[in-house]
Amino acid sequence: MYDFDQAVNRKGTLSVKWNEDAIASIAGNRNAEPFWVADMDFRVAPEIQQEMVKAAESGTYGYPHFDGNRETFCAWAQRRHGWTVPQEEVVICQGMLTSIAMMVETLTQPGDGVIVPMPAYQPFIRIVKNLERTLVGWPLTYDSPTHRFSLDWEALDLLCQNAKMIIFCNPQNPSGVDFPEADLQRLCEIAKKHHTMIICDEIHADLAFGHHVPLLEVADNYDVRAVTCMAPSKTFNIAGEHFSVVVTHDEMIRKTLRRRMSQLFSGETSFFSTTAAIAAYRSGYPWLMELIPYLEGNCDTIESYFRQHLPSLTFIRPQASFIGFIDCAPILPMVEQDAMANPDLYDPEKSPAGGLLSRFFGQRASVAVNDGTWFGGNSYRQFVRFNYGVRRENIIGALKRMERAVKALG
């Protein structure tokens, strides 16, 4: 019913993903094809587009009033995840990072330790540092032979002794792991032991390939202070319309968050963002149910291509969403040699937001990807993050160029 192979031209549409200056900043090549920023190159569900067009054609964009926002989300949570959410436990916010930053600000004190699993979505790190809290990195364990990330529980037990909060992410960006219930139980056990609060960013949860367990469902059984944050932005490709949801049983957290939103006059979501969000939650389910198999098919395509044509690269298959890590460890020494021989191509001043591998693929393959260092420094320099939320034909073209670039290394 929905055509995800349709070509979509996003150039000139105010898309940061397709902005040539932004592409150059990570790839050193303004003309590289973008596979970086975490939004998809698919058109939104027509049901969402129709509601947005109707809103635009009204010609009136004054102060909005929406009824049923919380009820609509609760109905969505039940339908998508089988999760029963009481309306009174829901707070509607302008955006995911805004709400997380406000909770870090109001629920911790300057200098307090805030644990962030690594590799991490970089804005989590910036939130902690911007608010003058102490960043406590919790490195995931990476098993090179199996190319799998997992959680280090002994490390967490030690880290929680000096931390007031954990910013968790599930499904995890960028590793792609959707942590199972047993992991969430262990997380809650340790957090309860040390009286450590958990904020869980679950923005990719609706795009889970299997059954996703919301953290708050598990936290119920452990008497641990916890928050689940969700949004329709990644799910329905409406990231430019800031609308998010905070769910917590803790009345004090809800009151504190609402008070801070009121103080900053940031308590109201916009006319168009709310229109898009409500349309997505009410009408987007069939579109999503067709999108997910298409994304899984893209994963199959990448895995198969690497296996047959480029075995020196490994696609760490995600369990959700449309972004995944590629392990490039075997080619890293050759790329380092290429950089020494061709310093102009790898000039950091030309790509200040990039790294060695993002410059290599940007310059040599015309493929813009996020460098692994963006997610936590040199410990992740062997990785790049690849956005496969695009039509399959584009992916195959990018993989062919990557293959030529790697083989040209010798």
Rosetta blueprint (number, residue, H / E / L):
1 M L
2 Y L
3 D L
4 F L
5 D L
6 Q L
7 A L
8 V L
9 N L
10 R L
11 K L
12 G L
13 T L
14 L L
15 S L
16 V L
17 K L
18 W L
19 N L
20 E H
21 D H
22 A H
23 I H
24 A H
25 S H
26 I H
27 A H
28 G L
29 N L
30 R L
31 N L
32 A L
33 E E
34 P E
35 F L
36 W L
37 V L
38 A L
39 D L
40 M L
41 D L
42 F L
43 R L
44 V L
45 A L
46 P H
47 E H
48 I H
49 Q H
50 Q H
51 E H
52 M H
53 V H
54 K H
55 A H
56 A H
57 E H
58 S L
59 G L
60 T L
61 Y L
62 G L
63 Y L
64 P L
65 H L
66 F L
67 D L
68 G L
69 N H
70 R H
71 E H
72 T H
73 F H
74 C H
75 A H
76 W H
77 A H
78 Q H
79 R H
80 R H
81 H H
82 G L
83 W L
84 T L
85 V L
86 P L
87 Q H
88 E H
89 E H
90 V E
91 V E
92 I E
93 C E
94 Q L
95 G L
96 M H
97 L H
98 T H
99 S H
100 I H
101 A H
102 M H
103 M H
104 V H
105 E H
106 T H
107 L H
108 T L
109 Q L
110 P L
111 G L
112 D L
113 G E
114 V E
115 I E
116 V E
117 P E
118 M E
119 P L
120 A L
121 Y L
122 Q H
123 P H
124 F H
125 I H
126 R H
127 I H
128 V H
129 K H
130 N H
131 L L
132 E L
133 R L
134 T E
135 L E
136 V E
137 G E
138 W E
139 P E
140 L L
141 T E
142 Y E
143 D E
144 S L
145 P L
146 T L
147 H L
148 R E
149 F E
150 S E
151 L L
152 D L
153 W H
154 E H
155 A H
156 L H
157 D H
158 L H
159 L H
160 C H
161 Q H
162 N H
163 A L
164 K L
165 M E
166 I E
167 I E
168 F E
169 C E
170 N L
171 P L
172 Q L
173 N L
174 P L
175 S L
176 G L
177 V L
178 D L
179 F L
180 P L
181 E H
182 A H
183 D H
184 L H
185 Q H
186 R H
187 L H
188 C H
189 E H
190 I H
191 A H
192 K H
193 K H
194 H H
195 H L
196 T L
197 M E
198 I E
199 I E
200 C E
201 D E
202 E L
203 I L
204 H L
205 A H
206 D H
207 L H
208 A E
209 F L
210 G L
211 H L
212 H L
213 V L
214 P L
215 L H
216 L H
217 E H
218 V H
219 A H
220 D L
221 N L
222 Y L
223 D L
224 V L
225 R L
226 A E
227 V E
228 T E
229 C E
230 M E
231 A L
232 P L
233 S H
234 K H
235 T H
236 F H
237 N L
238 I L
239 A L
240 G L
241 E L
242 H L
243 F L
244 S E
245 V E
246 V E
247 V E
248 T L
249 H L
250 D L
251 E H
252 M H
253 I H
254 R H
255 K H
256 T H
257 L H
258 R H
259 R H
260 R H
261 M H
262 S H
263 Q H
264 L L
265 F L
266 S L
267 G L
268 E L
269 T L
270 S L
271 F H
272 F H
273 S H
274 T H
275 T H
276 A H
277 A H
278 I H
279 A H
280 A H
281 Y H
282 R H
283 S H
284 G L
285 Y H
286 P H
287 W H
288 L H
289 M H
290 E H
291 L H
292 I H
293 P H
294 Y H
295 L H
296 E H
297 G H
298 N H
299 C H
300 D H
301 T H
302 I H
303 E H
304 S H
305 Y H
306 F H
307 R H
308 Q H
309 H H
310 L L
311 P L
312 S L
313 L L
314 T E
315 F E
316 I L
317 R L
318 P L
319 Q L
320 A E
321 S L
322 F L
323 I E
324 G E
325 F E
326 I E
327 D E
328 C L
329 A H
330 P H
331 I H
332 L H
333 P H
334 M H
335 V H
336 E H
337 Q H
338 D H
339 A H
340 M H
341 A H
342 N L
343 P L
344 D L
345 L L
346 Y L
347 D L
348 P L
349 E L
350 K L
351 S L
352 P L
353 A L
354 G L
355 G L
356 L H
357 L H
358 S H
359 R H
360 F H
361 F H
362 G H
363 Q H
364 R H
365 A L
366 S L
367 V E
368 A E
369 V L
370 N E
371 D E
372 G H
373 T H
374 W H
375 F H
376 G L
377 G L
378 N H
379 S H
380 Y H
381 R L
382 Q L
383 F E
384 V E
385 R E
386 F E
387 N E
388 Y L
389 G L
390 V L
391 R L
392 R H
393 E H
394 N H
395 I H
396 I H
397 G H
398 A H
399 L H
400 K H
401 R H
402 M H
403 E H
404 R H
405 A H
406 V H
407 K H
408 A L
409 L L
410 G L
